[in-house]
Amino acid sequence: MSWKYLNKKSINLGRMYEIIRSPVITEKSTLGSENNQVTFKVPLDATKPEIREAVEKMFDVKVAKVNTRFTLTGKHASVRLAE
C-alpha cells in the first residue's frame, strides 16, 4: 500500500454514488460472479482505495481485491468479495 493512502479520510456519500456508476452485465462478468467477483463502471479519476471503500459501505460487504482496466467504453473495476 502506498504511503499517500495511509492518512486518507473517508469519502462522502455523494462521491460514493459518483464512483459506482453501474454494474457491467456481460457474459464474462457474469462468469466472474461464480468466483465472488462483480464488475462496475467507474469514473476515470476513481482510485482503487476509493472504489474499495465505496463498495464496502454501499453494499455492506468486505472487499478482498480491486482490479481496474480501461476499455473503449471507459474504466471498469472488478471487485473480488471476501468469503
C-alpha positions in Angstrom: 0.0 0.0 0.0 1.3 3.4 -0.9 2.1 5.9 1.8 -0.2 8.5 0.3 -3.2 6.5 1.3 -2.4 6.0 5.0 -3.8 9.3 6.2 -6.7 9.3 3.8 -10.1 10.5 5.0 -13.2 8.5 4.1 -15.2 9.7 1.1 -18.6 11.2 1.4 -21.9 9.7 0.3 -22.2 11.8 -2.8 -18.7 10.7 -4.0 -19.6 7.0 -3.4 -22.6 7.3 -5.8 -20.3 9.0 -8.3 -17.8 6.2 -8.1 -20.1 3.3 -8.6 -21.9 4.3 -11.8 -23.5 1.0 -12.9 -22.8 -2.8 -12.9 -21.4 -4.3 -16.1 -23.6 -7.1 -17.4 -21.7 -9.2 -19.9 -21.0 -12.9 -20.3 -17.5 -12.5 -18.9 -18.6 -10.5 -15.9 -21.4 -12.9 -15.2 -18.9 -15.8 -15.1 -16.9 -13.8 -12.6 -19.9 -13.9 -10.2 -19.2 -17.6 -9.6 -15.9 -16.5 -8.0 -17.4 -13.8 -5.8 -16.5 -11.1 -8.3 -18.6 -8.2 -9.5 -17.8 -5.6 -12.2 -18.7 -1.9 -12.2 -18.3 1.1 -14.5 -16.3 3.8 -12.6 -15.1 7.3 -13.5 -11.6 7.7 -14.9 -10.4 9.6 -11.8 -11.5 6.9 -9.3 -8.7 5.2 -7.4 -8.6 1.6 -6.1 -8.9 2.7 -2.4 -11.9 4.9 -3.2 -13.6 2.0 -5.1 -12.9 -0.4 -2.3 -14.4 2.0 0.3 -17.5 2.8 -1.8 -18.3 -0.9 -2.4 -17.8 -1.8 1.3 -20.0 1.0 2.6 -22.8 0.9 -0.1 -23.3 -2.8 -0.1 -22.1 -3.7 3.4 -19.6 -6.4 2.2 -15.9 -7.0 2.7 -13.7 -6.4 -0.4 -10.7 -8.7 -0.9 -9.2 -7.2 -4.1 -9.9 -4.4 -6.6 -8.7 -4.6 -10.2 -9.2 -1.8 -12.8 -9.0 -1.8 -16.5 -9.5 0.7 -19.3 -11.8 -0.3 -22.2 -13.3 1.6 -25.1 -16.4 2.3 -23.0 -14.4 3.7 -20.1 -12.9 2.4 -16.9 -14.2 -0.8 -15.3 -13.4 -2.1 -11.8 -13.6 -5.8 -11.0 -14.1 -6.2 -7.3 -13.5 -9.6 -5.6 -15.5 -10.0 -2.4 -14.1 -11.8 0.7 -15.7 -15.1 1.6 
